[in-house]
Amino acid sequence: MLESQFQSKLIRELRDRFPGCVILKNDAGYIQGIPDLLILYGNTWAALECKRTLGSRHRPNQDYYVNELGQMSFASFIAPENMMEVLDDLQEVFATRGEARFPQRQ
């Protein structure tokens, strides 16, 4: 599976799990190494760096930004092999921080 295909599948899963979330795709050309996705949900957020596989090469600064943003809120590398585990962790983080409930999208 290509990374872009995985990312599309992941976005669908995020929207299903976190109704009303806002998902932004970041521009790696603007800040090298910034994670691919920013998920805004209730009163918190998360950043996810998508990889085709867990063994895929990390580009310069990706480890730095995942670690730095993880200190601020939640950030992780995510691939098909660990998607459900990361999403379960993210769900726990959102729940413990008292996310606001959003109405369903029209």
MOFEN-V193817 format. One record per residue. N is the residue number from 1. SS is DSSP state (a for helix, b for strand, c for the rest). PHI is phi in degrees with one decimal (NA if undefined). Layout:
n:N ss:SS phi:PHI
n:N ss:SS phi:PHI
This chain:
n:1 ss:c phi:NA
n:2 ss:c phi:-70.5
n:3 ss:a phi:-59.4
n:4 ss:a phi:-64.4
n:5 ss:a phi:-67.1
n:6 ss:a phi:-62.0
n:7 ss:a phi:-61.2
n:8 ss:a phi:-62.9
n:9 ss:a phi:-62.6
n:10 ss:a phi:-62.3
n:11 ss:a phi:-61.1
n:12 ss:a phi:-60.8
n:13 ss:a phi:-65.7
n:14 ss:a phi:-60.9
n:15 ss:a phi:-65.2
n:16 ss:a phi:-68.7
n:17 ss:a phi:-75.8
n:18 ss:c phi:-125.4
n:19 ss:c phi:-55.6
n:20 ss:c phi:86.6
n:21 ss:c phi:-66.7
n:22 ss:b phi:-111.6
n:23 ss:b phi:-115.9
n:24 ss:b phi:-112.6
n:25 ss:b phi:-92.0
n:26 ss:c phi:-86.6
n:27 ss:c phi:-98.4
n:28 ss:c phi:-63.8
n:29 ss:c phi:-74.3
n:30 ss:c phi:-83.4
n:31 ss:c phi:-130.1
n:32 ss:c phi:-62.2
n:33 ss:c phi:95.9
n:34 ss:c phi:-64.6
n:35 ss:c phi:-58.1
n:36 ss:c phi:-62.3
n:37 ss:b phi:-124.2
n:38 ss:b phi:-117.2
n:39 ss:b phi:-111.9
n:40 ss:b phi:-103.1
n:41 ss:b phi:-148.0
n:42 ss:c phi:59.6
n:43 ss:c phi:-103.4
n:44 ss:b phi:-143.5
n:45 ss:b phi:-152.3
n:46 ss:b phi:-148.6
n:47 ss:b phi:-124.5
n:48 ss:b phi:-127.7
n:49 ss:b phi:-103.0
n:50 ss:b phi:-82.0
n:51 ss:c phi:-130.6
n:52 ss:c phi:-62.9
n:53 ss:c phi:-142.8
n:54 ss:c phi:-62.7
n:55 ss:c phi:-85.8
n:56 ss:c phi:-63.6
n:57 ss:c phi:-63.5
n:58 ss:c phi:-91.3
n:59 ss:c phi:-80.9
n:60 ss:c phi:-53.2
n:61 ss:c phi:76.0
n:62 ss:a phi:-63.3
n:63 ss:a phi:-61.5
n:64 ss:a phi:-57.4
n:65 ss:a phi:-69.0
n:66 ss:a phi:-62.7
n:67 ss:a phi:-66.8
n:68 ss:a phi:-63.1
n:69 ss:a phi:-70.6
n:70 ss:a phi:-64.6
n:71 ss:a phi:-69.6
n:72 ss:a phi:-80.8
n:73 ss:c phi:-151.9
n:74 ss:c phi:-144.4
n:75 ss:b phi:-149.9
n:76 ss:b phi:-160.6
n:77 ss:b phi:-79.5
n:78 ss:b phi:-138.9
n:79 ss:c phi:-142.4
n:80 ss:c phi:-52.9
n:81 ss:c phi:-67.6
n:82 ss:c phi:-121.6
n:83 ss:a phi:-56.6
n:84 ss:a phi:-64.7
n:85 ss:a phi:-63.3
n:86 ss:a phi:-65.1
n:87 ss:a phi:-66.3
n:88 ss:a phi:-64.7
n:89 ss:a phi:-62.6
n:90 ss:a phi:-63.0
n:91 ss:a phi:-61.2
n:92 ss:a phi:-64.8
n:93 ss:a phi:-61.9
n:94 ss:a phi:-61.2
n:95 ss:a phi:-67.1
n:96 ss:a phi:-74.0
n:97 ss:c phi:-96.1
n:98 ss:c phi:64.8
n:99 ss:c phi:-56.9
n:100 ss:c phi:-74.6
n:101 ss:c phi:-89.8
n:102 ss:c phi:-104.7
n:103 ss:c phi:-68.3
n:104 ss:c phi:-61.8
n:105 ss:c phi:-64.8
n:106 ss:c phi:-82.3
